[in-house]
Amino acid sequence: MNHPIGVFDSGLGGLTVLKEIYALMPQYDYLYLGDNARAPYGTKDFETVYQYTLEAVKWLFDQGCPLVILACNTASAKALRTIQQKDLSHIGPDKRVLGVIRPTTEVIGDYTDSNHIGILATQGTVDSMSYAIELNKFFPEVHVHQQACPTWVPLVENGLHSTPQADVEIEKCLRLLAEQSPTIDTILLACTHYPLLYDKIRSQLPSHIQLVTQGEIVAGSLEDYFIRHPEMESRISHSGQLKFYTTGDKDTFGQAASRFWGSEVIAMRVEEWKSGIVE
């Protein structure tokens, strides 16, 4: 039986994380799940995001995944800790759920010289204060400035990330972030959708400001996790297989996912959590 690494996102953004993980470790099997039918998560309350994420984790466990990566900042911020502390002991005591916030905050403080970091994220991630809290644990001297960008995910999901409309929305968020501190020298894209806007964001920033995405950081962190936990690494199947699932329309997902992935994505649809998969 296959035992893939499960990768979950509220929609498409987690593909930017999976792409980097797969590039670094193509030997493993991966199963991606996007909850497109209920996306976006960024504007939903904590309890809703927690319940949705828990359902997805249970489903991925049922598909044989011994390890699930929440490749979604909102899910990592609003659901990960509760799932780890409250649910894992009875839904999968021998399994693990990891997020994208902690591995990012463990290293992002090393990027800044001014000790002022800007965080661009969804409203849900900003409201959770997860980045400020976690960064303070590892880099208490770093000042965190957060800016919610509520229009960015819809732009990306609807394929509008290359349009003049995207330029306008990017300028607005960057201006609001800059107003918080003139000494920000590092900006983290704390939403996995945002890498598709990278070039446009970069073009609007001064050259001295670093722009950091999460994919490579999370991939490197997972590789290190397997070195530290060989007992988990040995449970992952090694045939280089990729499977993509969505709770939304599989053809719509496949077309959009292909933009994120850079090549054709064939997806299957999860009709109901208990009834399994519709081919």
N, C-alpha and C positions, 0 to 999 in steps of 0.2 A: 504493500500500500504506500502511496505517495504521502510524504509529510512535508508539504511546502511551507515556506515562510509566508504568513498572511500579511498583507499590506492593506490598510483601510483608510479611506478618505470619504468625506461627505460627498465628493463628486469626482472631479478630474485632477485636482491639484496634486494629489499624492503621487501621480504618475511622474512628476518631476523628481520626487525622492526615489521612487522605485527605479527610475532610469539610471540614477547615479549608483544605487546599490547594485543593480544588475551589471553595470559596466565594471564595477570593482570586483564583484563575485558572481560571475555568470554560471558557475558550476552548480548552484543551488536551484531548487524548484521554487517558484513564486506563484501566489494566488492573490490577485488584486480585486478588491471589492469597492465600488463607488456607490454611495447611497444617493444617486442622482434624483430619485423620486422625491426625496425629502430635503434636498439641498436648496439653499445654502444653510449651513449651521451657524454662521457668524452672527446672525441677528436673533438666534433662538436662546431661550433662557437655559440656565444651568441644568435643571431637571430634565428638560426635553433632550438636550444634547447627551446627557448621561444615559437616558433610557435608550435612545437611538444607537449610541455607541455600544452599549452593553449588548443589544440585540445583534449587532454586527459581529462583535467579538465571539459571542456564543455560536453564531453561524460559522464563522471561520474555524473555531475549535471543532465543530461538527464535521467540517470538511477534512479534518486531520492535521490542521496546523498546530504545531506545538508552541509556536512563537508568533505573536501578532504585533506588528508595528503600526501604531496610530500615526499615519503620515499626514496628519491634519492638526494644525495648531489649535484650532478651537476645541476639537475632541481631546487633545492632549491637555489643554488648559482646564476644561470643564468636567472631564470624565475619568481621566487616567488614574488619578490618585484614589478615587472612590472604588474603581474597579479593582485596583491592586490591593487595597486594604480591606474591602468589604466583600467583594464577589469572588475573587480568584480562588479562595480557599474551598469553595463548594462547586464552582463551575469548571475549574481546571487547576487543582492544586499542584499538578506536575507541569503546568504550562506557564508561559510568561507573556505579559503585555508591556510593551515599551512605547515611549512617545518621542517627539522630536524636540521638545523644549529643553529638557535637561542636557542632552548631548550638545546642544547649541550653546547654552549658557555656560557650560564648562570651559569653553574655549573662546567665545566671542570677545571677552574682556581683554584678551591678548592682542586684539587687532587695533585697539585704540591707543593713541598717544596723549590725547587731550582728556581722556577719562570721561568723555561725553558720547554716548551711543544713542542713535535714533532707532526706534522700532516702528516699522510700518506693518499694520496688521488689520484683521477684522475687528469690528466693534466688540465682539465676544471675547477675543483674546486680550484686547486692551482692557476691558472691564474686569477681567479675571486678575489682572496685575501679576500674572504668572512670570513674565519675563523679569519684571522689577524684583520680585521676591527671589527667584532663583539666581539672578545675577548677583544680588546682594550676598548670597551665600558664598559664591566663589570669588567675586570681585567687589568687596564692600566699598572700595574707593570710586567705583564707576557710577556716574549719574546716568539714569535712563530717562529718555524722553520718548513718549509714545504718541503715535498719531493713527487714528482709525481711518481706513480708506474704504468706506462701504460700497463704493461704486466699482471698485476694481475687479472683484470676483465676477459680477455679472458681465462686465466687459470681456473678460477672458472666456467665460463659459459660452458667451454668445458669439465668439469669434471676432470681436471688435477691438482686439488689443493692438491692431496695427493701424487704427483709424485716427483722424484728427481729434475725434471725441476723446480718445484715450489720452492724447497730449494735454488736453484741457483738464481732465480729471487728475492726471499726474501732477501737473503744475500746481493745482489747488492743494493737494495733500503735501507736496514738498514745501510749499510756502508756509503752510500751517506748522509743519515740523520745524522749519528753520526759525520761525518766530519764537519757538520755545527756548532755543539756545543757539547763539552764533558760533559756538565752539564744537559742535558735533563734527567729528571727523570719520565716523563709521556709521553706516546705516544697514540694518539687518532687514531683509525681506522676510518677515515672520508670518508668511502665508505661502503655502506651496503653489498657489496659482500665480503668484507675482513674478516668478522667473520668466514667464512669457512676456512680461512688460519690461524686462531687464534693460534692453537696448534703449528704449524710450526714456526710462528713468535715468540711466547713465548719461544720456545726452543732455539732460537738464540739470545735472549736478556739477559742481566745481571739481576739477581734476584731483584735488587733494582729499576729497571724501571717498572713502572705500565703500563699495556696495557689495554686501555679502548675501549669498543665497545659502539655503540649508542642506541641499541635496548631498554635496560632497562631505559636509561635516557629519551628517547622519550616517552616511555609508561608511566612513572611516570609523565612526563610533561603533557601528554594528560589527565590523571586522574585528575590532578590539574586544568587543563583548564575547565573540566566539573564541578568541584566544584565552580569555579569562574564564569562560564557561564551556570547556570542551564537551561536557556532558550534554549540553543543549545542541552544540554544533553537530554532534554525532547522530542526533535524532532527525536532522533535516535531510530530506532526500536529495540526491545529486544527479539529476539528469538534465539540468539546464532548461527546464520546462516553464513556460509562462502561460498563465491563464487569467483572463479578465472577465469580471462579472459586474453587473450593474443592477440596481433595483428599478432603473428607469427603462426607457426604450433602448434595446440593444443596438439598433442601427444608428440611432442618434448618438449614443455613447461612442460607438465605434468610430464614427466620423470625427467627432470632437477629440477623442482620445488619440487618434492618429496624428493630430496637430501637436499634441503634447509629446508623443512618443517619437515622432519623426519618421515613422513607417506605419504600414497598415495594421490596425488593431481589430481583431475579430472578437466580439464579446458575446457572452451569454447572459440571460436575464434571470435574476432571482425573483420569482413571482411573490412568494410569501416565505417568511423565515422558516416555517415548519414544513412547507411543501416542497422546498428545494428549488430546483433549477428548471427553467424552460429553455430548451435548446433553440 
